[in-house]
Amino acid sequence: MLSNSCYLIRHNRHFLLWDAGLSMSFLGRVHDDNPVSATLARSLPSQLAEIGVQPNQIDIIAISHYHFDHVGQAGLFPQARLLISERDWAALGNHRTPFGSDRDALAHWLDGHGKVEQIRQSLEIFKDGSVIVLNLPGHTPREQALLVKLPQTGPVILTGDVAHLEQQLIDRNIPTWNTDRVASLKSMGRLVGIANRFHAKIIVPHDPGDVSKLALFPAASQ
């Protein structure tokens, strides 16, 4: 069984949401024999309320990629600026729906009602090196990970789906549904290289064993 994590990052007065999880249609759903069976226990707004953050306080939603389990509740934060890779955004605009994508969850921005920033390469979100979007294509046309330099915990890398389990970074196993196997292998190597360079802790959000490397909600990591 895989976990499905999202992350709230506070930078001074700004709040950034990294990925937006499953849609509300999964709330309370019972697992079945479907290999992609999923369930949602609580909404993101209800969890944010527990720590005194309202949905309208989210300034930015940055997503690792367009798959349904990473964008599902984005529409609950329509005021937020959406950060998405340029090639993933272009794929959503094609006449063929990309595998695993959820256009409905991003309809607010796709229809031109919300602010969108398309990322071509890596990006320092706050221009001070503390939160950096990493360009690591392969799982989707332009999958992204996030390097966050926490003042007490130190640097961490939220991998998105560059890997679904940390063991994949060792074995270099590539899922058949990745859009580009060669790019995936290169991105895995680059991610490990960046982690070594910054002495960063790798967090694979789908790996249950990695989620506990950071303080679990509602506690905060520093």
C-alpha positions in Angstrom: 0.0 0.0 0.0 1.3 3.5 -0.9 0.9 6.7 1.0 -0.2 9.9 -0.8 1.3 13.0 0.8 1.0 16.7 0.4 3.2 19.4 2.0 2.5 22.8 3.4 5.5 25.2 3.3 5.5 28.5 5.1 8.0 31.2 3.9 7.6 34.3 6.0 4.0 35.3 5.4 3.5 33.1 2.3 2.0 29.6 2.2 3.0 27.1 -0.5 1.1 23.8 -1.0 3.2 21.2 -2.7 0.8 18.8 -4.5 -2.9 18.6 -3.8 -3.6 14.9 -3.3 -6.7 13.0 -4.2 -10.0 14.6 -5.2 -13.0 14.8 -2.8 -14.6 12.0 -4.8 -12.3 9.6 -2.9 -13.5 10.8 0.5 -14.5 7.8 2.6 -14.2 5.4 -0.4 -13.7 1.8 0.4 -10.6 0.0 -1.0 -11.4 -2.7 -3.6 -9.4 -5.1 -5.8 -8.6 -2.4 -8.4 -4.8 -2.0 -8.5 -5.2 1.8 -8.3 -7.8 1.7 -5.6 -7.5 4.8 -3.3 -9.3 6.4 -0.4 -9.2 9.8 1.3 -9.8 10.2 5.0 -9.9 14.0 5.3 -9.9 17.0 3.0 -7.0 19.4 2.8 -9.0 22.4 4.0 -10.1 20.5 7.1 -6.5 19.6 7.9 -5.3 23.2 7.3 -8.0 24.5 9.6 -6.6 22.3 12.4 -3.4 24.4 12.3 -5.2 27.7 11.8 -4.7 28.1 8.0 -7.6 29.0 5.8 -7.7 28.0 2.1 -7.6 31.6 0.9 -4.2 31.9 2.6 -2.5 29.5 0.2 -0.6 31.8 -2.2 1.0 29.1 -4.4 0.1 25.5 -5.4 3.2 23.9 -6.9 2.6 20.4 -8.4 5.1 17.7 -9.1 3.0 16.5 -12.2 -0.5 16.3 -13.5 -1.6 12.9 -12.3 -4.9 12.6 -10.5 -3.4 11.8 -7.1 -1.3 14.9 -7.1 -3.8 17.6 -8.3 -7.1 16.3 -6.9 -8.0 19.2 -4.5 -6.2 22.0 -6.3 -9.6 23.6 -7.3 -10.3 24.2 -3.6 -7.6 26.9 -3.7 -8.7 29.0 -6.7 -6.9 32.2 -5.6 -3.5 30.4 -5.6 -0.9 30.8 -8.4 -0.4 27.4 -10.0 3.2 26.4 -10.6 3.5 23.6 -13.2 6.1 22.5 -15.6 5.8 23.9 -19.1 5.7 20.5 -20.8 3.1 19.0 -18.4 0.9 22.0 -19.0 1.3 21.6 -22.8 0.3 18.0 -22.5 -2.9 18.9 -20.6 -3.8 21.2 -23.6 -3.5 18.4 -26.2 -6.6 16.8 -27.6 -5.6 13.4 -26.1 -5.9 13.2 -22.3 -2.6 12.2 -20.8 -2.6 8.9 -18.9 -3.6 9.4 -15.3 -4.2 13.1 -15.6 -7.1 15.0 -14.0 -8.0 18.0 -16.1 -11.2 18.7 -14.1 -9.1 19.3 -11.0 -7.1 22.0 -12.8 -10.1 23.4 -14.8 -10.0 26.8 -13.0 -6.5 27.4 -14.4 -6.9 25.6 -17.8 -10.0 27.8 -18.5 -8.0 31.0 -17.8 -9.6 32.0 -14.5 -6.5 31.5 -12.4 -2.8 32.5 -12.4 -0.4 30.0 -13.9 3.4 30.0 -14.0 4.9 27.5 -16.4 8.3 26.3 -15.3 10.9 25.5 -18.0 13.8 24.5 -15.9 14.6 24.6 -12.2 13.1 27.6 -10.2 13.8 29.3 -6.9 10.3 30.1 -5.9 11.1 32.7 -3.3 14.3 33.9 -4.9 16.5 33.1 -1.9 17.4 29.5 -2.5 15.2 28.1 0.3 12.6 26.4 -1.9 13.7 25.2 -5.4 11.6 23.3 -8.0 13.8 20.7 -9.7 13.3 19.7 -13.3 13.4 15.8 -13.3 11.4 14.6 -16.4 10.5 11.0 -17.2 7.5 10.0 -15.1 5.6 12.7 -17.1 7.0 14.9 -19.8 8.4 17.3 -17.1 8.0 15.8 -13.7 9.2 18.0 -10.8 10.7 17.5 -7.4 11.1 20.1 -4.6 14.2 20.9 -2.6 13.4 22.6 0.7 16.1 24.0 3.0 14.7 23.8 6.5 16.5 25.9 9.1 16.7 23.2 11.7 16.0 19.9 9.9 18.3 20.8 7.0 17.7 20.2 3.3 15.0 17.8 2.2 13.9 16.7 -1.3 10.3 15.9 -1.9 10.6 13.6 -4.9 7.2 13.7 -6.5 7.0 10.5 -8.6 10.6 10.5 -9.7 10.3 7.4 -7.6 7.3 5.8 -6.0 9.4 3.9 -3.4 12.9 4.8 -2.2 14.1 1.3 -3.2 13.5 2.4 -6.8 16.3 4.9 -6.5 18.7 2.0 -5.7 17.3 -0.6 -8.1 16.5 1.9 -10.9 13.1 0.2 -11.6 11.0 2.2 -13.9 7.2 1.9 -14.0 5.8 0.9 -17.4 3.5 4.0 -17.4 6.4 6.5 -17.3 6.5 8.6 -20.4 10.2 8.3 -21.0 12.3 5.4 -19.5 15.7 7.0 -20.4 14.8 10.3 -19.0 13.5 8.6 -15.9 16.8 6.9 -15.3 18.7 10.1 -15.8 16.4 11.9 -13.4 16.8 9.3 -10.7 20.6 9.7 -11.0 20.4 13.5 -10.9 18.1 13.4 -7.9 20.5 11.3 -5.9 23.3 13.5 -7.0 21.6 16.6 -5.8 20.7 15.0 -2.5 24.4 14.1 -2.0 25.5 17.5 -3.0 23.3 19.3 -0.5 23.4 16.4 2.1 19.6 16.4 1.7 17.2 13.9 3.2 15.1 12.2 0.4 11.4 12.0 1.0 9.4 9.8 -1.4 5.8 10.9 -0.7 4.3 7.6 -1.9 6.7 5.5 0.3 5.0 4.9 3.8 8.5 4.5 5.3 9.6 7.9 4.2 6.6 9.9 5.4 7.7 9.6 9.0 11.1 11.1 8.2 9.5 14.5 8.8 7.2 15.5 11.6 3.8 14.1 11.0 0.7 16.3 10.7 -0.2 18.4 12.6 3.3 18.8 14.1 5.6 21.1 12.1 9.1 20.4 10.8 11.6 23.3 11.2 
